[in-house]
Amino acid sequence: MQRSEPPFRADHVGSLLRPAALKDARTRRANGEISAAELTAIEDREIERIIRKQEESGLKSITDGEFRRSWWHLDFLWGLDGVERYAMDRPRGARRHQPHRLSDPRSIFH
C-alpha cells in the first residue's frame, strides 16, 4: 500500500545532477554571453523539467535540485564571517569556478 502522508518510505534532499543546458548557460553567463535574467529563465525552465520528472516518477517529496546554487559548500562558506569571495585568473582550459580566500583561514577551525 502506498502512503499518501509523511513519513514516506524514502525521501531525497538536495542536489541533482545539472543538465547540460544549465551547465552551458552558467558558462555563457560567466563569459558575459547572456544576462543574469537569461540565466534565471534557463534555471526556471530546467527546474520545472526536473520537478515534472520527479512527479512522473511518483515521488511525494520533490526538490528543485538546487539548480540555482553553484556549489553547496561554497554557498555555505560565503555566508560565514571572515570568508571572502574573489575571482582569479586561471590557465586556459582550467575548470571554471570561483576560488575563495579566507581572511583568516584559522578562524574556520576555531
N, C-alpha and C positions, 0 to 999 in steps of 0.2 A: 504494500500500500504506500502510495506517495504522500508525503507530508505536504501540507499547504501552509503551515505556520512554523516559524523558527522554534527550536533549533533544527536546521536541516542536517541531513546526513553529512554533507561536505560543503564547505564554503571556500571561496578563493578570495584573496585580498591582494590588491596591489598591481604591480606592473605586469603588462603583457608585452609580447614581442612587438616592436614597432613595425608597421607595414612600410614597404619600400617607398610609397608615396609620401609618407610622413618624414622618413629619413631624408629623402630628396628635398622636400620643402625646407627642412631645417638647414640643410647645406646651402640651398639657394638663398635663404634668409641671411645666413651668416656671411654670404658673399655679396649681399646687398642687391640681389636679383629680384627679390619680392619684398613687399611691405609686411609689416607686422600684422596688418589686417588680413592680408592674403594668407599668411601662415595660420592665423586663427581660423580662417574659413576652412582651410585644409584639415586642421586639427578637429574642427567641428564635424566635418564630413567623415573622417576616419573614426572618431568616437561614436558617431551614430552607427557606422558599419559594425564596429566591434560589439556594441550593445545589441544590435539585431542578431548577430551571430550567437551571442550568449543566450538570448531569449529563444532563438530557434533550437538551441541545444537543450532547452528545458531547464536552464539554471534559474533558481529562485532568487539568488543574490548575485548581482552583477557589478562590474567595475568599469570605469572609463579607461582602464588600462594604464592610468597615469600618463596618458599621451601628451599632456602639457608640460610634464616635468622633463628636465634634462637627465639628471642622474639623481636618484632618490637620496643618496648620502650627501651629495653636494648641496642639494636644496636644504637639507638639514644643517649642514655645516655653515652655509651662508647666513643662517639665522642666529648663529652663536655670536656673542660679543667677542671681539678680538680677531674675527676672521674677516679677511679682506679678499674680495674677488678681483682678479685682474686678468687681462689677456696678454699674451706674449707672442712674439714671432716664433714660428716653427718652420722646420725644413719642409720643402715641397714634398707632398705625399704623406706627411705625418697625419695621424688621426686628428680630426677636428674635435677639440674640446676646450674648455676654459680652465687653464691651470689656476691654482689658487695658492695664496700665500697667507700664512698665519702671521699676525703681528708679533705674537709671542708664542711660538709653537709649543712651548712647555705648558701654557695655560690650559690647553685642552686635556692634559693628563693629570691636572691637579684639582 
